[in-house]
């Protein structure tokens, strides 16, 4: 994430959240093909770039994007049924958890709680920034999953190639 960490303005916007001990715990939670921390930081960074370019409330959008999946339930430790419940309810979990540790604006709250619309119909996004985080989160999640599948496919292909070469 060098390019992200080199962006001084972005890092200053997220620093309060990013430096908190409780947010650092998201590094230990599996999320898509990496961890929840990296996922949230990617969503926040792309949100920052887009909302700043569009001259929107980019600081609020960036902070909320960083917090959009901020809760400490680890999906690898729960049943399939509970995973489905978490998928639907995690925007509410993230909002509750975020409010416990950070002061949020109304716009930030909306961004967090509505980021899974329409899959999690907790709330229809009210703000353009909310819609942007919703879309960016989907884009990042898909990109992470495709990267993971591609990495596995390359690993399998290399194994088969090596196996084939050994059996010549």
Buried (B, 14 or more C-beta within 10 A) or exposed (E): EEEBEEBEEBEEBBEBBBEEEEBEEBEEBEBBBBBBBBBBBBBBBBBBBBBBEEEBBBBBBBBBBBBBBBBEBBBEEEEEEEEEEBEBBBBBBBBEBBBEBBEBEEBBBBBBBBBBBEEBEBBEBBBEBBBBBBBBBBEBBEBBEEEEEEEEEEEEEEEEEEEEEEEE
